[in-house]
Amino acid sequence: MSKFSVVFDANILYPAPLRDCLMNLALTDLFKAHWTDKIHEEWITALMRQGRFERSKLESVRDLMDKNVRDAKVTNYEDLIENLSLPDQDDRHVLAAAIKCGADAIVTCNLKDFPDSSLKPYSIEKIHPDDFIYYQIELARFSHSTS
């Protein structure tokens, strides 16, 4: 049985508490988490704009994510971007990564930026991180009760 596979959008990796929660869940092996170097760069750049963080510290977090979540990094997706259409063209790389890795869903706070009409041809859904976390907790509870 293949695991449910998701791409994390940068906006859910930006807030440290949410990122930490999702990374802990990713280590449970209930699902497969994915991201790209570009997604990393987006959340790091957003935090750098606040002027409260050293880039080296944020890059250390990035490196820990890449090291500890096995096979999370999606590469060689860039050739798909040009043919994709989304309300915010800057989000096309997220959809391209999801297509490339065969993701079931994109976890994002910006649900409107990923209309169903753009995702359906690739059998990809969008899911808010609150719902995603809830589903993972329920799944974990179910899988432990049937063991």
C-alpha positions as a Markdown table, in Angstrom:
| # | Residue | x | y | z |
|---|---|---|---|---|
| 1 | Met | 0.0 | 0.0 | 0.0 |
| 2 | Ser | 1.4 | 3.4 | -0.9 |
| 3 | Lys | 1.4 | 6.2 | 1.6 |
| 4 | Phe | -0.6 | 9.3 | 1.3 |
| 5 | Ser | 1.9 | 11.8 | -0.2 |
| 6 | Val | 1.8 | 15.6 | 0.2 |
| 7 | Val | 3.7 | 18.7 | -0.9 |
| 8 | Phe | 4.1 | 21.3 | 1.9 |
| 9 | Asp | 3.6 | 24.9 | 0.6 |
| 10 | Ala | 6.0 | 27.5 | 2.0 |
| 11 | Asn | 3.2 | 29.3 | 3.9 |
| 12 | Ile | 2.9 | 26.3 | 6.2 |
| 13 | Leu | 6.6 | 26.1 | 6.8 |
| 14 | Tyr | 6.9 | 29.8 | 7.7 |
| 15 | Pro | 5.5 | 29.6 | 11.2 |
| 16 | Ala | 7.8 | 27.6 | 13.4 |
| 17 | Pro | 5.2 | 26.0 | 15.6 |
| 18 | Leu | 3.3 | 24.7 | 12.6 |
| 19 | Arg | 6.5 | 23.6 | 10.8 |
| 20 | Asp | 7.6 | 21.8 | 13.9 |
| 21 | Cys | 4.3 | 20.0 | 14.3 |
| 22 | Leu | 4.3 | 18.9 | 10.6 |
| 23 | Met | 7.9 | 17.7 | 10.8 |
| 24 | Asn | 7.1 | 15.6 | 13.9 |
| 25 | Leu | 4.1 | 14.2 | 12.0 |
| 26 | Ala | 6.3 | 13.5 | 9.0 |
| 27 | Leu | 8.5 | 11.4 | 11.1 |
| 28 | Thr | 5.6 | 9.1 | 12.1 |
| 29 | Asp | 5.6 | 7.5 | 8.6 |
| 30 | Leu | 1.8 | 7.9 | 8.3 |
| 31 | Phe | 2.3 | 9.9 | 5.1 |
| 32 | Lys | 5.1 | 11.1 | 2.8 |
| 33 | Ala | 6.1 | 14.7 | 3.0 |
| 34 | His | 7.7 | 16.6 | 0.1 |
| 35 | Trp | 9.1 | 20.0 | -0.7 |
| 36 | Thr | 11.6 | 21.7 | -3.0 |
| 37 | Asp | 14.6 | 24.0 | -2.6 |
| 38 | Lys | 12.4 | 26.8 | -4.0 |
| 39 | Ile | 9.8 | 26.1 | -1.3 |
| 40 | His | 12.6 | 26.2 | 1.3 |
| 41 | Glu | 13.8 | 29.5 | -0.1 |
| 42 | Glu | 10.3 | 31.0 | 0.1 |
| 43 | Trp | 9.8 | 30.4 | 3.8 |
| 44 | Ile | 13.4 | 31.3 | 4.6 |
| 45 | Thr | 13.1 | 34.6 | 2.7 |
| 46 | Ala | 9.8 | 35.4 | 4.3 |
| 47 | Leu | 11.3 | 35.0 | 7.8 |
| 48 | Met | 14.4 | 37.0 | 6.8 |
| 49 | Arg | 12.2 | 40.0 | 5.9 |
| 50 | Gln | 11.3 | 40.2 | 9.6 |
| 51 | Gly | 14.9 | 40.9 | 10.4 |
| 52 | Arg | 14.8 | 38.8 | 13.5 |
| 53 | Phe | 16.5 | 35.7 | 12.2 |
| 54 | Glu | 20.0 | 34.9 | 11.0 |
| 55 | Arg | 20.0 | 33.1 | 7.6 |
| 56 | Ser | 22.4 | 30.5 | 8.9 |
| 57 | Lys | 20.0 | 29.5 | 11.6 |
| 58 | Leu | 17.1 | 29.1 | 9.1 |
| 59 | Glu | 19.4 | 27.2 | 6.8 |
| 60 | Ser | 20.2 | 24.8 | 9.7 |
| 61 | Val | 16.5 | 24.2 | 10.1 |
| 62 | Arg | 16.2 | 23.5 | 6.4 |
| 63 | Asp | 19.1 | 21.1 | 6.5 |
| 64 | Leu | 17.6 | 19.2 | 9.5 |
| 65 | Met | 14.3 | 18.9 | 7.6 |
| 66 | Asp | 16.1 | 17.5 | 4.5 |
| 67 | Lys | 18.2 | 15.2 | 6.6 |
| 68 | Asn | 15.5 | 13.7 | 8.8 |
| 69 | Val | 12.5 | 13.4 | 6.4 |
| 70 | Arg | 13.6 | 10.7 | 4.0 |
| 71 | Asp | 13.3 | 11.4 | 0.3 |
| 72 | Ala | 11.3 | 14.6 | 0.9 |
| 73 | Lys | 13.1 | 16.8 | -1.7 |
| 74 | Val | 11.5 | 17.0 | -5.1 |
| 75 | Thr | 13.9 | 17.8 | -8.0 |
| 76 | Asn | 13.6 | 18.0 | -11.7 |
| 77 | Tyr | 10.1 | 19.5 | -11.7 |
| 78 | Glu | 10.9 | 22.8 | -13.3 |
| 79 | Asp | 10.1 | 21.8 | -16.9 |
| 80 | Leu | 6.4 | 21.3 | -15.8 |
| 81 | Ile | 6.0 | 24.9 | -14.5 |
| 82 | Glu | 5.5 | 26.7 | -17.8 |
| 83 | Asn | 2.5 | 24.7 | -18.9 |
| 84 | Leu | 0.6 | 25.1 | -15.6 |
| 85 | Ser | -1.9 | 27.8 | -14.8 |
| 86 | Leu | -2.9 | 29.0 | -11.3 |
| 87 | Pro | -4.4 | 32.3 | -10.1 |
| 88 | Asp | -1.0 | 33.2 | -8.6 |
| 89 | Gln | 1.6 | 32.2 | -11.3 |
| 90 | Asp | 4.3 | 32.2 | -8.6 |
| 91 | Asp | 2.6 | 29.1 | -7.1 |
| 92 | Arg | 3.0 | 27.0 | -10.2 |
| 93 | His | 6.3 | 25.5 | -8.9 |
| 94 | Val | 4.4 | 23.9 | -6.0 |
| 95 | Leu | 1.9 | 22.2 | -8.3 |
| 96 | Ala | 4.7 | 21.2 | -10.6 |
| 97 | Ala | 6.5 | 19.6 | -7.6 |
| 98 | Ala | 3.3 | 17.8 | -6.6 |
| 99 | Ile | 2.8 | 16.4 | -10.1 |
| 100 | Lys | 6.5 | 15.3 | -10.3 |
| 101 | Cys | 6.4 | 13.4 | -7.0 |
| 102 | Gly | 2.9 | 12.0 | -7.5 |
| 103 | Ala | 1.5 | 13.8 | -4.5 |
| 104 | Asp | -2.1 | 13.2 | -3.4 |
| 105 | Ala | -2.4 | 16.7 | -2.0 |
| 106 | Ile | -0.9 | 20.1 | -1.5 |
| 107 | Val | -1.0 | 21.3 | 2.1 |
| 108 | Thr | -1.4 | 25.0 | 2.1 |
| 109 | Cys | -3.1 | 27.9 | 3.9 |
| 110 | Asn | -3.8 | 29.5 | 0.5 |
| 111 | Leu | -6.6 | 27.2 | -0.7 |
| 112 | Lys | -7.9 | 29.8 | -3.2 |
| 113 | Asp | -4.5 | 29.8 | -5.0 |
| 114 | Phe | -5.0 | 26.2 | -5.9 |
| 115 | Pro | -8.4 | 25.9 | -7.6 |
| 116 | Asp | -9.9 | 22.4 | -8.0 |
| 117 | Ser | -10.1 | 22.9 | -11.8 |
| 118 | Ser | -6.3 | 23.2 | -11.9 |
| 119 | Leu | -5.6 | 20.3 | -9.6 |
| 120 | Lys | -8.2 | 17.8 | -10.8 |
| 121 | Pro | -6.4 | 16.8 | -14.0 |
| 122 | Tyr | -3.5 | 15.6 | -11.9 |
| 123 | Ser | -5.7 | 13.9 | -9.2 |
| 124 | Ile | -4.2 | 16.3 | -6.6 |
| 125 | Glu | -6.3 | 17.8 | -3.8 |
| 126 | Lys | -5.6 | 20.8 | -1.6 |
| 127 | Ile | -5.9 | 20.7 | 2.2 |
| 128 | His | -5.6 | 23.2 | 4.9 |
| 129 | Pro | -2.9 | 22.3 | 7.5 |
| 130 | Asp | -5.4 | 22.3 | 10.3 |
| 131 | Asp | -7.5 | 19.7 | 8.5 |
| 132 | Phe | -4.4 | 17.8 | 7.5 |
| 133 | Ile | -3.1 | 17.6 | 11.1 |
| 134 | Tyr | -6.6 | 16.5 | 12.4 |
| 135 | Tyr | -6.7 | 13.7 | 9.8 |
| 136 | Gln | -3.2 | 12.5 | 10.7 |
| 137 | Ile | -4.1 | 12.4 | 14.4 |
| 138 | Glu | -7.3 | 10.4 | 13.6 |
| 139 | Leu | -5.4 | 8.1 | 11.3 |
| 140 | Ala | -2.8 | 7.4 | 13.9 |
| 141 | Arg | -5.5 | 6.8 | 16.5 |
| 142 | Phe | -7.3 | 4.4 | 14.1 |
| 143 | Ser | -4.1 | 2.5 | 13.1 |
| 144 | His | -3.2 | 2.0 | 16.8 |
| 145 | Ser | -6.6 | 0.8 | 17.7 |
| 146 | Thr | -6.5 | -1.9 | 15.0 |
| 147 | Ser | -3.1 | -3.1 | 15.9 |
